[in-house]
Amino acid sequence: IGFEIVEPDITAPEITVEGVTDGQQSSEALTITYSATDDTDPDPSVSATLSGETFASGSEVGEIDQYELVVTAEDASGNQSEVIIGFKIV
């Protein structure tokens, strides 16, 4: 009889956001993408809201306003991470 000791996954997914940075002000529309990677889960779940509304990766934001993008990710072990980016279209 053999057994293997498996270390628990305690590392949260890493979130990448492209197309916008925290504190950015832009006079042009921005196309924002996001994704997540994890050290043990090949396909962590990732989702986002833009000022409280569901936001799809690859969408464009161009209306003059101040925004808060919140991206969350979770791996199969339940580890979660979150990135919050505030920006403004002027």
Secondary structure, DSSP 8 states (H G I E B T S, - for coil): -------------EEEEES--TT-EESS-EEEEEEEE-SS-SS-EEEEEETTEE--TTEEE-SSEEEEEEEEEE-TT--EEEEEEEEEE-
